[in-house]
Amino acid sequence: MGIVTQTTAVTDPEAAADFGSQLQYSLTTVPDPLTVSPASGTVELGDLIIVGSRISPDPVETNQIAVYVPLGTEAWQLALDLTGLQSLINLTGWTGTPDPANERILFKPATGHATLTPEQGITVQLNKLRINRQVGTAPVVLALNWRAPGTTTWRTEEQTLAIGKFPPGFYLRNLKAETYIENGDPVILTWERSTNGNETYHLLYENIEIDVTSYSTFRVDDVRRNTMFYLRGRIQAGTGTAERTINTYVTVNKPDLEVGDLVVNGGLTFPRPFVQKLKSFPAGRTVSVTPKNDGVLYVLWNGGELYFNFPDVSGITVGPTGRSFLAMPLQKNASFSVTQNQPGPTIAWWVSMGTPQLEMDW
């Protein structure tokens, strides 16, 4: 068995464009996710709720929408059969008819054909599907027959949604976070997950992966860029692994940017730098200093001697036994220490892109 996956939105826009891109589908299941029926006994029931949104500016006519559901007992099949199925559609005058021989549910309008306006979508529900007993991924195909008004040739647009079937008791859902934050703020992520003892969960973002198996909430500090957070759950299923990944997106106001070449067509304005002149450091004592913004520390020897320990760069002396001038770029919250070994009027300035000053433990 391979990794179990599930589609929540169309994943092949190029293929959809080849067929006219009349509808773009999203999927919800009840329960979320679907779980397989036990090896024997009671059959698990599941609902599919499929929403098709119009993404074309022009109306179209349609005479049928077919939903193909693979039937059988294999991992790649979804339901044992269509017994007891309840099929619903939100379009007035349409009905859904199960067609087990062709493994589909066929929705048709009573008038022969109907018009979908640019603002009009569809909602199809397949309720009380009898989910089979094998963990796996089943392809559900939606086929829309359509034509432009005033034409006679019907075209078929097909899209496939992947439906995951997971082991009994497993679930991972409702990954939530504040969707808009200020630069440097923390993000608190919350989610719901099963805790049967056989699951592992990992949080992934940018190039970071964190084991969060023991958590249902997690704080990520100092978020500076728009970030997609992924939460992956895995559970052993026989000799294979079932995996479900959900995600959420966080937008940062005035995000940090990392680019290659940058071409600016027009004006480029830099914020006015904030300059803070530092008073003399106490002789013979080490002082810890924390920048509250990105900036540059400038130090000019004028008779004293200062010894610095910066992050990843230590042992820099400004004064009689060292250099006479120092310019050190520093990032926000990158604390460093300084010791005045020899009293004297050594001069220092902090220049930053923002008003917060340096914090020192005098």
C-alpha positions in Angstrom: 0.0 0.0 0.0 1.3 3.5 -0.9 0.8 6.7 1.0 -2.9 7.6 1.4 -3.7 11.0 0.0 -6.7 13.3 -0.2 -7.6 16.1 -2.6 -9.2 19.2 -1.2 -9.1 21.2 -4.5 -8.3 20.7 -8.1 -4.6 19.8 -8.6 -4.3 19.8 -12.3 -5.3 23.2 -13.6 -3.5 22.7 -17.0 -5.6 19.6 -17.7 -8.7 21.5 -16.6 -7.9 24.3 -18.9 -7.8 21.9 -21.8 -11.4 21.1 -21.2 -12.6 24.6 -20.7 -12.1 25.0 -16.9 -15.8 25.4 -16.3 -15.8 24.3 -12.7 -13.2 24.0 -10.0 -13.9 21.5 -7.3 -13.3 21.3 -3.6 -14.1 18.4 -1.4 -15.3 17.8 2.2 -15.9 14.4 3.8 -18.0 13.4 6.8 -16.3 12.1 8.8 -13.1 14.0 8.1 -11.1 12.0 7.2 -13.1 8.9 6.0 -12.2 5.7 7.9 -12.5 2.2 6.5 -15.0 -0.3 7.7 -13.7 -2.9 10.2 -12.5 -6.3 8.8 -15.9 -7.8 9.6 -19.2 -6.7 10.9 -20.7 -3.2 10.7 -20.0 -1.2 7.6 -18.8 2.4 8.1 -20.8 5.1 6.3 -19.3 8.3 4.8 -20.5 11.4 3.0 -18.9 13.3 0.2 -19.7 17.0 -0.3 -18.3 18.3 -3.5 -18.5 22.0 -4.4 -17.9 23.1 -8.0 -17.2 26.8 -8.4 -17.5 28.6 -11.7 -14.1 30.1 -12.9 -15.3 31.2 -16.4 -16.8 34.7 -17.2 -19.3 33.2 -19.7 -22.5 31.1 -19.1 -22.6 27.5 -20.3 -25.3 24.9 -20.9 -25.1 21.4 -19.4 -27.2 18.3 -19.7 -25.6 16.1 -17.1 -23.0 15.8 -14.4 -21.7 12.3 -13.6 -19.8 11.3 -10.4 -17.8 8.1 -10.9 -17.2 6.2 -7.6 -15.0 3.1 -7.8 -16.9 0.2 -6.2 -15.4 -3.0 -4.7 -13.2 -4.3 -1.9 -9.7 -3.1 -3.1 -7.7 -0.3 -1.6 -8.1 1.9 -4.7 -11.9 1.4 -4.6 -14.1 3.6 -2.3 -17.4 2.0 -1.6 -18.6 -1.6 -1.4 -21.7 -0.7 -3.5 -24.3 2.0 -3.9 -26.9 0.4 -1.6 -28.7 3.0 0.5 -26.9 5.9 -1.2 -28.6 9.3 -0.9 -27.7 11.7 -3.7 -28.4 15.4 -3.6 -27.6 18.4 -5.8 -28.4 22.1 -5.2 -29.7 22.8 -8.8 -33.4 23.2 -9.0 -35.2 20.6 -11.1 -32.2 18.2 -11.1 -32.2 14.6 -9.8 -29.4 12.1 -9.1 -29.7 8.5 -10.1 -27.4 5.8 -9.0 -26.0 3.7 -11.8 -24.1 0.8 -10.2 -23.4 -1.0 -13.5 -21.3 2.0 -14.6 -20.1 2.8 -11.0 -21.5 6.3 -11.2 -24.3 8.6 -10.0 -25.8 10.6 -12.9 -27.3 14.0 -12.2 -29.6 15.4 -14.9 -32.1 18.4 -15.3 -35.8 17.6 -15.9 -35.8 20.1 -18.8 -33.1 18.2 -20.8 -30.5 20.9 -20.3 -29.9 23.9 -18.1 -27.7 27.0 -18.0 -25.0 27.7 -15.5 -24.3 31.4 -15.1 -20.8 32.8 -14.4 -21.8 33.3 -10.7 -23.5 29.9 -10.3 -21.7 26.9 -8.9 -22.9 23.4 -7.9 -23.0 21.4 -4.7 -23.2 17.6 -5.0 -23.7 15.4 -1.9 -23.3 11.6 -1.8 -24.5 10.5 1.6 -24.3 7.1 3.3 -21.6 5.6 1.1 -20.7 2.2 2.4 -16.9 2.5 2.7 -15.0 -0.7 2.1 -12.5 -2.3 4.4 -9.1 -1.5 2.8 -6.9 1.5 3.7 -6.0 3.4 0.5 -6.7 6.2 -1.9 -9.7 6.1 -4.3 -10.1 8.3 -7.4 -13.5 9.9 -7.8 -14.1 11.4 -11.2 -16.5 14.3 -12.0 -17.6 14.6 -15.6 -19.4 17.7 -16.7 -21.2 17.7 -20.1 -21.3 21.3 -21.4 -21.5 23.5 -24.4 -21.6 27.2 -25.2 -25.1 28.7 -25.6 -26.1 28.7 -29.3 -23.9 25.6 -30.2 -24.9 22.0 -30.6 -21.7 20.0 -29.7 -21.4 18.8 -26.2 -17.9 18.6 -24.6 -16.9 16.7 -21.5 -14.7 18.2 -18.7 -13.3 15.6 -16.3 -11.5 16.2 -13.1 -10.3 13.6 -10.5 -10.5 14.0 -6.7 -8.4 11.7 -4.6 -10.3 10.3 -1.6 -8.3 8.9 1.3 -9.5 6.0 3.5 -7.8 5.8 6.8 -7.5 3.3 9.6 -10.3 3.3 12.2 -9.9 5.9 14.9 -7.3 8.0 13.0 -8.0 11.7 12.4 -6.1 14.9 11.8 -8.1 18.1 11.1 -8.8 21.8 11.8 -5.3 23.2 11.6 -5.8 26.8 12.6 -3.7 30.0 13.2 -4.1 33.7 13.1 -4.0 34.4 9.4 -2.6 38.0 9.5 0.2 39.1 11.9 2.8 41.8 12.2 6.4 41.2 11.2 8.2 39.4 14.0 5.1 38.3 15.9 4.6 34.7 17.0 2.1 32.3 15.5 0.2 29.8 17.6 -1.0 26.8 15.7 -3.8 24.5 17.0 -5.2 21.3 15.6 -7.2 18.2 16.4 -5.6 14.7 16.1 -6.1 11.2 17.3 -4.0 9.8 20.1 -4.3 6.0 19.9 -0.5 5.6 20.4 0.4 4.5 16.9 0.4 8.0 15.2 3.3 10.4 14.6 2.8 14.1 13.7 5.3 16.6 12.3 5.0 20.3 11.6 6.7 21.5 8.5 7.4 25.0 7.2 10.2 26.6 5.1 13.1 24.2 5.6 12.1 23.2 9.2 10.5 19.9 10.4 9.4 19.6 14.1 8.1 16.5 15.8 4.8 17.5 17.4 3.4 14.1 18.2 2.7 15.1 21.8 1.1 18.4 21.0 -2.2 19.8 19.8 -0.9 23.4 19.9 2.5 24.8 19.0 4.0 28.3 19.1 6.4 29.5 16.3 8.2 32.7 17.3 9.5 35.6 15.2 7.7 34.9 12.0 8.9 37.4 9.4 7.7 36.1 6.0 4.4 34.9 4.6 4.5 31.2 5.5 2.6 28.0 4.6 2.5 25.6 7.6 2.0 21.9 6.9 1.0 19.3 9.5 1.6 15.7 8.6 0.2 12.7 10.4 1.2 9.2 9.9 -0.1 5.9 11.2 1.0 2.3 10.5 -1.6 0.4 8.5 -0.7 -3.3 8.1 2.7 -3.3 6.3 2.3 0.2 4.9 1.8 3.7 6.2 -1.3 6.0 5.9 -0.4 9.7 5.8 -2.6 12.8 5.9 -1.2 16.3 5.4 -3.2 19.5 6.1 -2.1 23.1 5.9 -2.8 26.7 6.7 -1.3 30.0 5.5 -0.2 33.0 7.5 0.3 36.4 6.0 2.9 38.8 7.5 2.4 42.6 7.3 5.5 44.1 5.7 7.3 40.8 5.4 11.1 40.3 5.2 12.1 39.5 1.6 15.0 37.4 0.3 15.6 37.8 -3.4 18.2 37.3 -6.0 18.6 40.1 -8.6 16.2 43.0 -7.9 15.2 45.4 -10.6 13.3 48.5 -9.6 11.4 50.5 -12.3 10.7 53.8 -10.5 11.5 55.2 -7.1 13.0 53.4 -4.2 12.6 54.9 -0.7 14.5 53.8 2.4 13.2 54.5 5.9 15.2 57.2 7.7 17.7 55.5 10.0 17.6 56.0 13.8 20.9 57.0 15.3 21.6 56.4 19.0 24.9 57.6 20.5 26.0 55.3 23.3 27.3 56.5 26.6 30.6 55.3 28.0 30.6 51.6 29.1 31.5 51.0 32.8 35.1 50.2 33.2 36.1 46.7 34.1 32.6 45.2 33.8 31.0 43.2 31.0 27.7 44.6 29.7 25.2 42.5 27.7 23.6 44.4 24.8 20.5 43.4 22.8 19.5 45.2 19.5 15.8 45.7 19.2 16.0 46.2 15.4 18.4 45.2 12.6 21.2 47.8 12.4 24.9 48.6 12.5 27.1 49.2 15.5 29.9 51.8 14.9 32.8 52.1 17.4 35.6 54.7 17.1 38.7 54.5 19.3 39.4 57.7 21.1 41.6 56.7 24.0 39.9 53.7 25.7 39.9 50.0 24.9 36.7 47.9 24.3 36.5 44.1 24.0 33.5 42.6 22.1 31.9 39.2 21.8 29.4 39.1 19.0 27.3 36.1 17.8 29.6 33.8 15.9 32.4 36.5 16.1 34.3 36.8 19.3 37.4 38.5 20.6 37.3 41.8 18.7 39.2 44.6 20.4 38.8 48.3 19.6 41.6 50.4 21.2 45.3 50.4 21.7 45.9 46.7 21.1 43.2 46.3 18.5 41.6 48.1 15.6 40.8 51.7 15.8 37.3 51.5 14.1 34.6 48.9 14.0 31.4 48.6 11.9 29.4 45.5 12.8 26.0 44.7 11.2 23.7 43.0 13.7 20.2 41.4 13.5 17.3 42.0 15.8 17.7 40.2 19.2 21.3 39.1 18.4 22.7 39.9 21.8 26.4 40.6 22.3 28.7 41.6 25.2 31.2 44.3 25.6 33.9 44.9 28.3 35.8 48.2 28.7 39.3 47.0 29.6 40.9 50.4 29.6 38.9 53.6 30.5 38.8 56.3 28.0 36.4 58.2 25.7 35.8 55.5 23.1 32.8 56.6 21.0 30.0 54.3 19.8 26.8 54.7 17.8 23.9 52.4 17.0 22.3 53.0 13.6 19.1 51.0 12.9 16.1 50.9 10.6 13.6 51.7 13.3 13.2 53.6 16.6 13.8 50.9 19.3 17.1 51.5 21.0 19.7 49.0 22.2 18.9 47.4 25.5 21.8 47.2 28.0 22.2 45.7 31.4 24.2 48.5 32.9 
